Amino acid sequence: MTVSLCIIAYNEEKYLPALLEQIKDQTFPKSRTELVFVDSASADGTKQIFESFAEEERENYLDIQVLDNHKRNQAAGWNTAISNASCEIIIRLDAHAEIPEDFIEQNAALIESGEDVCGGARPNKPENDSPMKQMLFLAESSMFGSSPAGYRRKSGEKKYVSSVFHGAYRREVFEKTGGFNEDLGRTEDNELHYRIRKAGYRICQGSDIISYQYIRASLSSMLGQKFGNGKWIGLTMGVCYQCISSFHFIPFFFVLMLFCSLLLFVSAFITGNLWMTFPFILVFGTYFLADIMMSVAAFAGAEKKHACMLLLPAVFFLLHFAYGIGTVVGLVQLPFWKRGIKKRAKTEGKSALDEIENVKKQVSEHRVYRTEEVGK
């Protein structure tokens, strides 16, 4: 079988050189590998890096394409890649990633064994060993700091899941379900995987597949990421509430309870009803104990321990608060956002559903998989 490895990137010149070297080192035959690079109007040297690699390596691969994503959002970038990919297996790979040399081979083997969609564990990884990066890594890799999603941790067993990161897809999956919903950001994979499962396909997490995702470079950028993730959870409720898991709303309910109990706490001193302080003490006290316990557990499990890791309780709180506030903002903006989608669809004469159908059509038109050139 042949493989289209797709990468979309925006201002990723810092990470791409190392990732492209890892792609060159893959054990899967280059003669059966097509590379599809999509640049989302980067302001740095991202596109030039893609083009230089394509010029140097084109003869070694089945094909290398460098494409533009003028819409710039992630879903549109993936749709551009999928629409132009021509192989039997299509793999999505984030530009902020690191992969072992057997990454493509392991995914292809699992698809060849009969799976339709597969992926593997995708643990986080710090950029370097600085104390601050190690502390942020502990926060992001902890189940308390991120989420219980199965792909974040190596399970050691093959299992069927609701979603995967850096997924590999049999071509026919996109022929039947279409591409990504371009109205969505951050949650576009949740919505696609929901449609894939509804279409009758299973998503397999392989025991031997692994890739890595670099954590954000600073606390402020990590907080911005969490806020954005939470916001898109709120917005996605208006498009596909079925593709959102209940655990996505835990930070939202935490923020809601904290805010309501804080109002009662303040009211207690105004009215003199001191019993009204109890809800705040209960909510914050329970969270504080859980925060301390999880921080101690994360610190105990750290390979390298630094004094700055004592900030973990505060970092956990900030991450949860940013995510929860993001969801609040998303839910508040939801009716205005949906109105904007309808207005844009009316102006442009097409909706996100049209884009999904367009991907179906274009993927179907690429049913000749170059097998005449390379063999199966």
RASULNOR-V345728 format. One record per backbone hydrogen bond with DSSP energy under -1.0 kcal/mol. NH is the residue of the N-H (numbers start at 1). CO is the residue of the C=O. If there is no record, write none. Layout:
BEGIN
NH	CO
NH	CO
END
This chain:
BEGIN
3	32
4	89
5	34
6	91
7	36
9	38
16	12
19	15
20	16
21	17
22	18
23	19
24	20
25	21
26	23
27	101
32	29
33	30
34	3
35	63
36	5
37	65
38	7
39	67
40	9
49	45
50	46
51	47
52	48
53	49
54	50
55	51
56	52
57	53
58	54
60	57
62	30
62	33
65	35
67	37
69	39
77	73
78	74
79	75
80	76
81	77
82	78
83	79
84	80
85	81
89	2
90	169
91	4
92	167
93	6
98	212
103	100
106	102
107	103
108	104
109	105
110	106
111	107
112	108
113	109
114	111
115	110
118	168
119	204
121	209
122	151
125	213
134	130
135	131
136	132
137	133
138	134
139	135
140	136
141	137
142	138
146	142
152	149
153	150
159	205
161	203
168	118
169	90
170	116
171	88
173	170
175	171
176	172
177	173
178	174
184	181
187	185
191	187
192	188
193	189
194	190
195	191
196	192
197	193
198	194
199	195
200	197
201	196
204	117
205	159
206	119
211	121
212	98
213	123
214	96
215	125
222	218
223	219
224	220
225	221
226	222
227	223
228	224
229	225
230	226
231	227
232	228
233	229
234	230
235	231
236	232
238	235
239	236
240	236
243	240
244	241
248	245
249	246
250	247
253	249
254	250
255	251
256	252
257	253
258	254
259	255
260	256
261	257
262	258
263	259
264	260
265	261
266	262
267	263
268	264
270	266
271	267
272	268
274	272
276	273
277	274
278	275
281	277
282	278
283	279
284	280
285	281
286	282
287	283
288	284
289	285
290	286
291	287
292	288
293	289
294	290
295	291
296	292
297	293
298	294
299	295
300	296
301	297
309	306
310	307
311	308
312	309
315	311
316	312
317	313
318	314
319	315
320	316
321	317
322	318
323	319
324	320
325	321
326	322
327	323
328	324
329	325
330	326
331	327
332	328
333	329
334	330
337	333
338	334
339	335
340	336
341	337
342	338
343	339
344	340
345	341
346	342
347	343
348	344
349	345
355	351
356	352
357	353
358	354
359	355
360	356
361	357
362	358
363	359
364	360
365	361
367	364
373	370
374	370
375	371
END
